C-alpha cells in the first residue's frame, strides 16, 4: 500500500488508538476508507480485531432493524 509509509510517519510507527508497536497494519475507515491516507489509520492487531467486531455488530443490527 503506497501510503503505508505516510501512516507510519504520521503515527510514529505506533498504533494510532493505543500506541502499541506490535503487529501494525492499515485499517481503512468506512465507508470510503482506503483511497487516501487521510481515510485510514495505523492500528495494532488487538485494536483491529475490536474495530472489525464493531463493524460486524453494526452490520447485524442493520440487517435486523433496518429494512
CORFEN-V89318 format. One line per field, one symbol per residue. ss: DSSP state (a for helix, b for strand, c for the rest). phi: phi as a letter, one per 40 degrees, with the letter a starting at -180 (. if undefined). burial: 1 if it has 16 or more other C-alpha atoms within 10 Angstrom, else 0. A space follows every 10 residues. Layout:
# CORFEN-V89318
ss: ???
phi: ???
burial: ???
This chain:
# CORFEN-V89318
ss: cccaaaaaaa accccccccc ccccbbbbcc ccccccaaab bbbcaaaaaa aaaaaaaaaa aaaaacc
phi: .ccccdcccc cggbccbbgc bcfcacbccc cbcgcaccbb bcbccccdcc cccccccccc ccccbbd
burial: 0001001100 1011110001 0001111100 0001001001 1111001100 0000000000 0000000
